[in-house]
Amino acid sequence: MASSRLALTQHRWFPWVAWVLAGLVALGVAFVIESRSGGHRLTAARMTTSDTTGYQLPPATSPESLRTSGRAVTMPHAPAPVFAPTAETSPQKIATRVTWYSLSVPPLPDDGRQLYLYIPRWKSDGSLAVYADGHLIHQSHANLQWNGSNEPLLIKVPRTDVSHPPHRLDIRMQHVRGIGGAFSSVWIGTYRQLAPRYTIREILQVQLTSFSSFAFLATGVFAFFVWLTRRNEPIYLLYFLTSALVFLRMLHTFVGVHPLIISDAWFGWLTVASPYWMIVVLHLFVAELHGKRQPWLTGAALLVSIVSTIATLPGLIDPTLMSAPVYVNLLILGVVVAFNGVRQSVRFKSRDAMLLSIWCLITVVSGIYDLGLQQNLISIESVFVSNFTGVGFTLLFWYIMFGRYIEALETATQAKADLARRLAQREAELTASHAKLREVERRELLHQERQRLMQDMHDGLGSTLVGALRAFEGGKTAELDTVGILRGCIDDLKLTIDSMEPVETDLLLLLATLRFRLQPRLEAAGVKLVWDAGEVPPLEWLDQRHALHILRIMQEAIANVLKHSGAKTLTVSVRAEGDQVLVRVQDDGRGFEPAGLPAGGRGLANQLSRAEAIGGAIRWEETQRGSSLALALPVSKVRRPLS
Amino acid sequence: MSMEAASTTPLKVALVEDDAAFQQAFRNALAAAPDLSMVGVAATAAEARVMLGEAPCDVLVVDLGLPDGSGVDIIGEAHGRWPGCAIMVATTFADERHVIASIEAGASGYLLKDSPLPTIAEDIRVLHAGGSPISPRIARQVLMRFRPDEKPAEEGSADAEAAEKSGIPSLSEREKETLQLITRGFSFEEIAELMGVSRNTVLTFVRRIYAKLEVRSKTEAVFEARAYGLL
């Protein structure tokens, strides 16, 4: 169960469905509350109008004649407005009209309970005064034009000692001739009967836009500070500008009940000019999302916006009065930018840009509806839909920024993981290449070792054994010193084995090993060995390959002495001389002429090539008696690659 | 005492070796020496163990590569059961790994298998008389084993002290000098001359070094076992 619930929340559509469900639940609750409320709705009225100039204060009591004068109308009632009413902007000289609505109240029980009037919407473009049984009970006290007409009214019917439910309600509106003067139906009842209706309309019409504007602005300020540290990301600045413009635009939906700190003209200018800039900024924001700028369109939108902004400056065209043409102009700009946004979003495949552009289009459509409402073409009891699409913009912008934030986090996480992965990969590669190198090195070493031993066997053990074999085959065994040959072979083998053990730069140890191996043969031959081992520095280059070469050179030298010289004494001396180590093999035998020695030919050549291979040299030195071979080895040498 | 005994009764020599050719050569070598007598031959470790149950002999020669076990084990057992017997390991190459393992097990010398027959007999005599052969490489190995810093350095001086107390022997200066001269290729005679002692003294040094090597390997095993909490 738990796992399936988890799986459900992991679906991509889950948040959307949750949002839609939450919205439906909120609507349902609103409908339930609305349906449970009561009160009487008054729709029948008589309307009396009279033309005036400028604005006058309402009378303290309403004329009795209103009950019969004028004509019967059904509330809500809105006179057809004039598209461009007047060019006159001074409130004292403006052509105005007083419109009276007189409504009869059905008999209500006089149980002393407080009664209220609930007026969903009214639109005066001027002043409003409400009378109960002829007595003034409510009047607008703020500005003439921006007077909070978007806010529903909940008016207490005064209770006095002669209080009884009123029989008659009179409504006086003095407004610009040609616009305003529209009024919704009027509800009368107790607080419990009317409060739910009033509250829901108040929330939808005023609180919602107010809350969303403030919240949007707050996040906008946050985005602004983000932009200050990340100047190369203009999207944050655009977000802030959007939030600020939406806030300015939305102000008129929740202020105006009380006097404004600026004049009607300036407030109207703000309200009318801000949506132009909203469209411009939205256009830039969408371009930022899909990544393709359009300087021409941006320029055109800017131009339209600048012209409209300047044209609606107070003192030029009064936007409040001229709102209809100004809004038509705005809708055209909105349609162009929205369609362009949709097209670009499709072309450059940006989901967020598409969402915003489509919402912009929806806003334009709702703007047409609102224009209809503003022009009294639609029932005045309806609401401005673009206020809600404005809230939708707030949510959309939040959604987009949330997406960017999540994406940035994802990217950071991904980058971290990527870095770790790349590092691990690199490490693995390095390890692999290292292992490969080592393997190559190992194989090379093995190969060299094999070569070394094979060469050695070929020159020494192998040729000796083959020679012996041939002798056996030829039946010349009698001529052979079989035991001598075999002992020689074993000695060869022992030296080969010795050369495999490391001597660690110790030449004397190597020579000592040689002596240890050859001592029995020398003793057998009756040759006295004088061992004169002096101090020798460590030879850094002395590895196994070099060791075997030295052993073989020395072995050959000693063997030559034993074979040919007839010497009684053999001296091996080791001395360090300068940057060389000299190993001398001297004997007191017959003497020895290296060039003229027939049997030694190959052996001598071998010695020379071995000495060369290890970077040493061999000299046959003049002595008074016998012969002297000197092997000169460098103390240190630049290590050459093994050949 | 041994010299006196040698003049009267021949040395009792036993061989543990599975190679029939070397057995024969060994027999021949001893047959040619009236002062040496072959008292037993074992071709396997099992036979060798039976032999060790009998009366001890003077010199035991053991080959390491037996068909049913390692000669090193036989050397160890022989050293325990026949404490007065001089044990030699028979080897072709006198490679330090095998020889040192044998010495640590209780052998006091080695016999080169390719030696001429008279040399074999002579080596047996020398060993019994207290002389042990030592190659330069073995000398170097022994030196390295006794080098104080050769033990794991991280364990510090406290452990070194503990090692001292636990009875791990160390080499004397003279013994070290002897070994160093051996690694430089000098013979016993030359070393005796260089150090101003008799050849016998040098031989004693070597025998003592071998004994220390054996003690060291055993105490070290105990010491390590203690360190690991096994004892």
Interface residues (C-beta under 8 A of the other chain):
Chain A: R487 I490 L493 K494 I497 D498 E501 D506 L508 L509 L511 A512 T513 R515 F516 Q519 P520 A524 W531 A533
Chain B: T92 F93 D95 E96 D114 S115 P116 T119 S135 P136 R137 R140 I182 T183 R184 G185 F186 S187 E190
